[in-house]
């Protein structure tokens, strides 16, 4: 049985040459974000953004909930994948970083599909549950502060409809999840979430060794 291929620089370059469709708008946002402190580490890989857009199309999503906006690269990928009347509700604790992405959203002509919800993400998710109830989101993408991942996941399970998809980023967390010396709050939260997902019979599950780990959970 074949084992997992290790994607070194050359092989990853081949993958990008054969499949990546990052146009000038996306490439421009990526380049500007890379100039920020920690910008390269915090934004999703281009391949991951493209995969998220494909998943949104495959699920027939019209309403997407994103927990963690940063400069909005993944937001843009998701918004482009939606029909003209679709919506991305994206949550961030500040509008400082999303302001960088907004001109690119406008350039791509999808800014009207994006609602930025500024504030504590846990409070925002709780408010959405209170105001709109459960089961109306088609797809959720979690890529925010890691310590609160278990809480965000539980809220997203409630908000997503049966048959909907939850995608969770950074579930391998730079490989720290298997390092016994890594006991920081973020790593412990990722471990806790991964165990929750493994045992959660409410969802069908796959943890993909893509980028920094991407877990897909389909709500049953």
ABEGO torsion letter per residue (X at the ends): XBBBBBBBAAAAAAAAAAABBBBAAAAAAAAAAAABBGAAAABBBAAAAAAAAAAAAAAGBABBBBBEAEAGAAAAAAAAABBAABBBBBBBABAAAAAAAAAAAAAAGAAAABBBBBEBAAAAAAAAAAAAEBGABABBBBBBBAAAAAAAAAAAAAABBBGBBBBBBGAAGGGAAABAABABAAAAAAAAAAAAAAABAABBBBBBBBEAEBBBBBBX
